[in-house]
Amino acid sequence: MRDILICLDGSAISKQAIPYALAIAHAFKAKITLLHVLEYSDNNIKTPVDPFLWALQKQEIEIYLDDIMSNFPANTNIVTSHIVEGKAAEEISHWIKKHPVDLVVLCSHGANGYSQWPLASNSQKLLFGSKVSTLLVPAKEHQQHQQQPLHCKKILVPLDGSVWAESVLPVALSIAKEQQAEILLAHVVPESGLTHIMPLNNDEIALENSIQRHNEKVAANYLEQVRKQLSSLTTLDISSMLIPKHGVCDELLQVVAQDDIDMVIMNAHGRSAREGRYHGNIAMDFLANSKVPVLLVKGITPQDDLLRPGNTDQSELEGRYPQRAY
């Protein structure tokens, strides 16, 4: 990640995403761009815009962005700010297509405040319609923004056994090193139910239990192998958790709540990845309901060279994808 785009709508709420963007920027020595869309409302389209009021709004946003930039730490890489005009989601999408953006950072809500919906409309449009990795920070209603360094203690990385899911490990390792955070690897074992119309007989129940035990054994071995691989690359604490239940999203949300997770890093796709889709259903369901920031990594596929380190020296693996040992 070399170019990070922070979307700001002029509100104090949207600034809550800045510390998380800073932490990732420091981990990857990335450039930061602050982007604000001076938005046309539906009324603006139908009636002429007052040039004086429009210029005044633009000046207010310039002051807002300058104030944010002045509070960035001195060791932050290049930071620039830009103001564009139009409809927010459309203009941000256009900016992403025209510039080398690797990560988009935004809050779940902004200037319009909180609602019964988990995501504001513009946030939802950008998440569903963008090919670029996204960091979504759940807005907190009564939290005042302080542009102080972030300190994450524990990062959750969900794994489903696929190379898609594992491709986020180098990203997680780099961020964890920057934050000196523990990495928790989690795998939810799917329920191994048999297709049936009538109640299962004793033999069928025994078969179902046998399949479940097999899946749990294979998953436990898998998690341990990945944990050992990561532990060989870092002195950070790497732990793992096997969840022998069903309902992947619900189980992971429970882990977040019970284990004091500060950030979740996951791929937009998993084992059931489909070509042409920007994300999987589980990823988006989790993202919409998470109470902690989620870094949704997009654009990394099992065909990428990053995932084929077989001929790479061990010393060169640090910060990259670890070799599979299974």
Secondary structure, DSSP 8 states (H G I E B T S, - for coil): --EEEEE--SSTTGGGGHHHHHHHHHHHT-EEEEEEEEE--HHHHHS---HHHHHHHHHHHHHHHHHHHHTS-TT---EEEEEEEE-HHHHHHHHHHHTT-SEEEEES--TT---SSSS-HHHHHHHHH--SEEEEE---TT----------SEEEEE--SSHHHHTTHHHHHHHHHHHT-EEEEEEE--------SS---HHHHHHHHHHHHHHHHHHHHHHHHHHHHHHTT-SS-EEEEEE-SS-HHHHHHHHHHHTT--EEEEES--TT--TT-SS-HHHHHHHHH-SS-EEEE-S--TTSGGG--TTS-GGG-TTS------
